[in-house]
Amino acid sequence: MATPVTMPKLGQSVETCIISRWFKSTGDKVSTGDILFSYETDKAAFDMESPAEGILLDIFFHAGDEVPVLVNVAVIGEKGESTESFRPGYSSAESNQSAETQTGTDILTETGSQEGTGTQVKMSQPVPAVTAAPAHEQTPNQESAAPHTGTRIRISPGARRLAMEKGIDYRRIHGSGPNSRIMVSDIEKFLSSGEKDIIPAGTDSGEFTEEALSNVRKLIAKAMHNSLQNSAQLTHHMSADARKLLEERKRNKEAIASGSTTVELTLNDMVCWCVVKALKKFPEINSHLLGDTIRKFRGIHLGLAVDTKRGLMVPSVRNADKLKLTDLALQLKSVAETCRKGNIDPELILSTSASFTVSNLGSYGVEMFTPVLNLPQVAILGICSIINRPASLGNNIFGFVPYMGLSLTYDHRAVDGGPATLFLKEIKKQIENFNPGQEM
């Protein structure tokens, strides 16, 4: 009996996934556990394993297609078995349609939204299959006849990348996909036709490059704009004497060298430890502003801004107030690494997953900055670089003291300036009196 391969649902917030690459083709023999294809959400990438053994009978979506969760992507079974009943949008009334027509039934191309990135499934209105014009007929002179003229161009992400790499003006190509969507095969056919130099006249291709925003970049852009547009953000700056942190960092390095410990403690780990202790004294900062309601959390769920190749991610360490310093350090490293690998649990990178966020630009030499709120959180701390400043050492002796910059952005709708300043001062106090042996 044939077995469908279904796009999994990765958490409550994930509604669609994009297939990034197929490792198997129609007709290939597969075993249970074989990697069929890779797919990605807005911020993480995963591999889909074969749920059964048999022949890969049919593939309904291809690389670059955006597929809703819980929708059939492919079918595995024995040779000769029918796959039409597994095709997305299949109904008994459509069972007599030809395979060619059925192929185009349920796939819609990019919508008019600026966030469209690939094909999407629609489960109701049928769309007839589109026949591509022969490659040798697709010439620059046919631009006026192209179905895209004056309308949104429908092109798969893979086709767009290939066209830009080859310097091709894809607006002049007739797509063979549903609704004239331009596919990778269309670009390849055009290249094989021998047509060249079709960059529009007047455009200097060596003067600039253009590329579509990635899904992650679009998500970040939307979140940043939404944060600044829908909150009353204000930032306070303060500096903390970092001598005790640096002393502990030195002791930790010596302990690692001697073999007495295997857990490396960074300055970021120590500051996060101090932040958690401060949040326990200021529960109004450890909260979300939800319309006319403030949700104060009993546990402290610490978000950490992580820079990855895919863009900025903010995973959370749940119940950080229940962890020892070494355990907190290990968990912070773990979530950061899984973000960089692209296999972080989608639920952990939701803005609602964390109750407070820390962003550290100190390692880049940034002396002061204004972190942007991760709504609906009401505050975020920016950690800046350490700078030696003249200060009193006591007994009328002055010297240079390492000070760490701290920048607290808060939502003035939820927190007043006084409590925000006192909270920042408490973080400063915890840093200057750092004691790793003290209980949380």
C-alpha positions in Angstrom: 0.0 0.0 0.0 1.3 3.4 -1.0 2.6 5.7 1.9 2.4 9.5 1.6 5.3 11.7 2.6 3.7 14.7 4.5 5.3 18.0 5.3 5.6 17.9 9.1 4.3 20.6 11.5 7.1 22.1 13.4 5.5 23.9 16.3 2.3 25.9 16.5 3.8 28.9 14.7 5.0 27.2 11.5 2.4 27.2 8.7 4.6 26.6 5.7 8.0 25.2 4.8 10.1 25.7 1.7 11.7 22.7 0.0 15.4 23.6 -0.5 16.7 20.4 -2.2 15.7 16.9 -3.2 18.1 14.0 -2.7 15.9 11.4 -4.4 14.1 11.4 -7.7 10.9 9.9 -9.0 11.5 6.2 -9.5 14.3 5.8 -7.0 14.2 3.0 -4.5 14.3 4.2 -1.0 14.6 2.6 2.5 13.1 3.7 5.8 15.2 6.5 7.2 16.8 7.6 3.9 17.0 11.4 3.5 14.4 12.4 0.8 14.7 16.2 0.8 15.8 19.1 2.9 13.4 21.9 3.8 13.4 25.1 5.8 11.2 27.3 7.9 11.8 31.0 8.3 14.9 30.4 10.4 15.8 26.7 10.6 16.6 23.9 8.1 15.7 20.2 8.4 16.0 16.9 6.6 13.0 14.7 5.8 13.5 11.0 6.2 11.6 8.4 4.3 8.7 6.9 6.4 8.7 3.7 4.4 10.5 1.4 2.1 9.7 1.2 -1.6 9.8 3.2 -4.8 9.5 7.0 -4.8 6.4 7.0 -7.0 5.6 10.7 -7.3 6.9 14.1 -6.2 4.3 16.8 -5.9 6.5 19.8 -5.0 10.0 20.6 -6.1 13.0 22.7 -4.8 11.9 26.3 -4.1 8.2 25.4 -3.6 6.5 26.7 -0.4 4.4 23.9 1.0 1.8 24.2 3.8 2.4 21.8 6.8 0.5 18.5 6.9 0.2 18.5 3.0 1.5 15.5 1.0 4.8 16.2 -0.7 5.4 12.8 -2.3 4.3 9.1 -2.3 6.3 5.9 -1.7 4.9 2.5 -2.7 5.3 -0.4 -5.1 5.8 0.1 -8.8 2.5 0.5 -10.6 0.5 1.9 -7.7 -1.7 4.9 -8.3 -0.7 8.2 -6.5 -3.5 10.5 -7.6 -5.5 10.0 -4.5 -2.6 11.4 -2.5 -2.1 14.5 -4.6 -3.0 17.7 -2.8 -6.5 18.9 -3.6 -7.5 15.6 -5.1 -11.2 14.8 -5.1 -13.3 12.1 -6.7 -14.9 14.6 -9.1 -11.4 15.3 -10.5 -10.3 11.7 -10.7 -10.9 11.5 -14.5 -8.7 14.5 -15.3 -5.4 13.8 -17.1 -2.2 13.7 -15.2 -1.0 16.8 -17.0 -4.0 18.9 -15.9 -3.9 17.5 -12.4 -0.2 18.5 -12.0 -1.2 22.1 -12.3 -4.4 21.8 -10.2 -3.3 22.8 -6.8 -0.2 24.9 -7.1 -0.4 28.7 -7.0 2.5 30.9 -7.7 3.7 33.7 -5.6 1.0 36.0 -4.3 1.0 39.8 -4.5 2.4 40.0 -1.0 6.0 41.2 -0.7 6.7 38.2 1.5 5.9 35.6 -1.2 8.9 33.4 -1.8 7.7 30.3 -3.7 4.7 28.3 -4.8 1.8 27.8 -2.4 -0.9 25.2 -2.2 -4.5 26.1 -2.7 -7.0 23.4 -2.0 -10.0 24.5 -4.0 -9.9 26.3 -7.4 -8.2 24.3 -10.1 -5.6 26.0 -12.3 -5.0 24.6 -15.8 -1.5 23.5 -16.7 0.6 26.0 -18.6 2.5 25.0 -21.7 5.9 26.7 -22.1 7.0 28.3 -25.4 9.9 26.5 -27.1 13.2 27.7 -25.9 14.2 28.8 -29.4 11.2 31.1 -29.6 12.1 33.0 -26.5 14.0 35.9 -27.7 14.5 39.4 -26.5 12.1 40.7 -29.1 9.3 38.7 -27.5 9.3 40.8 -24.3 6.1 42.5 -25.3 4.5 39.1 -25.6 5.7 37.8 -22.2 2.8 37.0 -19.8 4.7 39.0 -17.1 4.6 42.4 -18.8 3.1 44.9 -16.4 2.4 42.3 -13.7 4.2 40.6 -10.9 6.8 38.2 -12.2 6.4 34.6 -10.9 9.7 32.8 -10.6 11.0 30.1 -8.3 13.9 31.1 -5.9 16.2 28.6 -7.7 15.4 30.0 -11.1 15.9 33.6 -9.9 19.4 32.7 -8.5 20.4 31.0 -11.7 19.2 33.9 -13.8 21.1 36.4 -11.8 24.3 34.2 -11.9 24.1 34.0 -15.6 23.1 37.7 -16.2 19.8 36.8 -17.7 16.8 39.2 -17.7 14.2 36.6 -16.7 11.4 39.0 -17.4 11.8 38.1 -21.1 11.3 34.4 -20.5 8.0 32.5 -20.7 7.5 30.3 -17.7 6.4 26.7 -18.0 5.1 26.4 -14.5 1.6 27.0 -13.2 0.4 30.5 -14.0 3.5 31.0 -16.2 5.8 30.6 -13.2 9.5 30.6 -14.4 11.2 27.4 -13.3 14.9 26.4 -13.3 14.3 24.4 -16.4 13.1 27.5 -18.2 16.3 29.3 -17.4 18.4 26.3 -18.5 16.4 26.0 -21.8 17.1 29.7 -22.5 20.8 29.2 -21.9 20.9 26.2 -24.2 19.1 28.2 -26.9 22.2 30.3 -27.4 20.6 33.7 -26.6 23.1 36.1 -24.8 23.4 39.6 -23.7 19.8 40.1 -22.7 20.3 42.4 -19.8 18.0 45.4 -20.7 19.7 48.3 -22.6 20.9 51.1 -20.3 21.6 48.8 -17.3 25.2 48.4 -16.4 25.4 44.9 -14.9 28.8 45.7 -13.5 27.6 48.7 -11.6 25.4 46.9 -9.0 23.8 43.6 -8.2 20.3 42.8 -7.1 19.1 39.8 -5.1 15.8 38.9 -3.5 15.6 39.2 0.3 15.8 35.8 2.0 12.9 34.6 4.1 14.9 35.3 7.2 15.8 38.9 6.1 12.1 39.5 5.4 11.1 38.2 8.8 13.8 40.3 10.5 12.8 43.4 8.6 9.1 43.0 9.4 9.8 42.3 13.1 12.1 45.4 13.4 9.7 47.7 11.7 6.8 46.4 13.8 8.8 46.8 17.0 9.7 50.5 16.3 6.3 51.3 15.0 4.2 49.8 17.7 6.0 50.6 21.0 7.4 53.6 22.9 11.1 52.7 23.1 13.6 54.5 25.2 17.2 53.5 26.0 19.2 54.2 29.2 23.0 53.7 29.3 25.2 52.8 32.3 28.6 51.4 32.9 29.7 48.7 35.4 33.1 48.0 36.9 34.1 44.7 35.2 37.1 43.8 37.3 35.4 40.9 39.1 34.1 39.4 35.9 37.6 39.6 34.4 39.1 38.0 37.5 36.6 35.1 37.3 37.3 34.7 33.6 41.0 34.4 34.3 40.4 31.8 37.1 38.1 29.8 34.7 40.8 29.7 32.0 43.4 28.5 34.6 40.9 25.8 35.8 40.4 24.6 32.2 44.1 24.5 31.6 44.7 22.5 34.8 41.8 20.1 34.0 39.8 20.9 37.1 36.8 22.0 34.9 35.7 21.6 31.3 33.1 24.3 31.2 34.3 27.6 29.7 32.7 30.7 31.2 32.5 33.7 28.9 31.9 37.3 30.0 28.5 37.0 28.2 27.6 33.9 30.4 28.5 35.9 33.5 26.5 39.0 32.6 23.5 36.8 31.7 23.8 35.2 35.1 23.7 38.7 36.7 20.7 39.7 34.5 18.7 36.7 35.7 19.5 37.6 39.3 18.4 41.2 38.7 15.2 40.1 37.0 14.2 38.1 40.0 14.1 41.4 41.9 12.2 43.2 39.2 9.4 40.9 37.9 7.7 43.8 36.1 10.7 43.8 33.6 10.3 40.0 33.1 7.0 40.4 31.2 5.1 40.8 28.0 2.8 43.7 27.1 -0.3 42.3 25.4 -2.6 45.1 24.5 -4.1 46.3 27.8 -2.6 43.5 29.8 0.9 42.9 31.2 1.8 39.2 31.6 4.4 38.8 34.3 6.3 35.5 34.2 7.1 33.4 37.3 10.0 31.8 35.5 12.8 33.7 33.7 13.1 32.7 30.0 16.2 34.3 28.8 16.5 35.2 25.1 20.0 35.5 23.5 20.5 37.4 20.2 22.7 35.2 17.9 24.3 36.3 14.7 24.1 33.5 12.1 24.7 33.2 8.3 20.9 33.1 7.8 20.4 36.3 9.9 19.7 37.3 13.4 18.0 34.7 15.6 16.9 35.0 19.3 16.6 31.5 20.9 15.5 31.2 24.5 16.8 29.3 27.5 13.7 28.4 29.4 13.6 28.7 33.2 17.1 30.2 33.4 16.5 31.1 37.0 16.6 27.4 37.9 20.1 26.9 36.5 23.5 27.1 38.0 26.1 29.3 36.3 27.8 26.5 34.6 24.5 25.0 33.4 23.4 28.4 32.1 26.6 28.7 30.2 26.2 25.3 28.6 22.6 26.0 27.6 23.5 29.4 26.1 26.2 27.8 24.0 23.9 25.0 23.0 21.1 27.2 21.7 23.6 29.4 19.9 25.2 26.5 18.2 21.9 24.9 17.1 20.9 28.3 15.6 24.1 28.5 13.6 23.6 24.9 12.4 20.0 25.7 11.4 18.3 23.0 13.4 16.9 25.0 16.4 13.5 24.1 17.6 11.2 26.7 16.0 9.3 27.2 19.2 12.4 28.4 21.0 13.0 31.3 18.5 9.5 32.8 18.8 9.6 36.3 20.4 7.0 35.0 22.9 9.3 32.2 24.0 11.6 34.5 25.9 10.5 36.9 28.7 13.7 39.1 28.4 16.5 39.3 25.8 20.2 40.0 25.9 22.1 41.2 22.9 26.0 41.4 23.1 28.0 43.5 20.7 30.9 43.9 23.1 33.1 41.5 21.1 32.7 43.7 18.1 34.1 46.7 20.0 30.7 48.6 20.1 30.9 51.1 23.0 27.2 52.0 23.0 24.1 51.0 21.0 20.3 51.0 21.1 19.0 47.4 21.0 15.5 47.1 19.5 12.8 45.5 21.6 11.8 41.9 20.8 8.0 42.5 21.1 5.9 41.6 23.1 8.9 41.7 25.6 9.1 45.0 27.5 12.8 45.3 27.7 16.1 44.2 26.2 19.7 44.6 27.4 22.6 45.5 25.2 26.1 44.5 26.4 28.9 46.7 25.1 32.6 46.5 25.0 34.9 47.0 28.0 36.8 50.3 28.1 39.5 51.4 30.6 38.5 54.7 32.3 40.1 56.7 35.0 38.5 56.2 38.4 39.3 56.4 42.1 41.0 53.4 43.6 40.7 54.7 47.1 43.0 56.6 49.4 43.3 59.4 46.9 44.8 57.0 44.3 43.5 57.1 40.8 44.0 54.6 38.0 42.3 53.0 35.0 39.4 50.7 35.7 37.8 48.4 33.0 34.1 49.4 32.6 31.6 47.5 30.6 28.9 49.4 28.8 25.2 48.5 29.4 22.3 49.7 27.3 18.8 49.0 28.4 15.9 49.6 26.0 12.5 49.4 27.5 8.9 49.9 26.4 7.7 53.1 28.1 4.1 52.0 27.8 4.8 49.2 30.3 7.8 50.5 32.3 8.5 53.9 33.7 11.9 55.5 33.6 12.5 55.1 37.4 12.0 51.3 37.6 13.9 50.8 34.4 16.9 52.8 35.8 16.7 50.9 39.1 16.7 47.6 37.2 19.8 48.6 35.2 21.5 49.7 38.4 20.8 46.3 39.9 22.5 44.6 36.9 25.5 46.9 37.5 25.5 46.0 41.2 25.4 42.2 40.3 28.3 42.6 37.9 30.4 44.6 40.3 29.7 42.2 43.2 29.9 39.1 41.0 30.0 35.9 43.1 29.7 32.6 41.1 29.3 30.6 44.3 26.2 32.6 45.4 22.9 30.9 44.9 20.5 32.2 42.3 
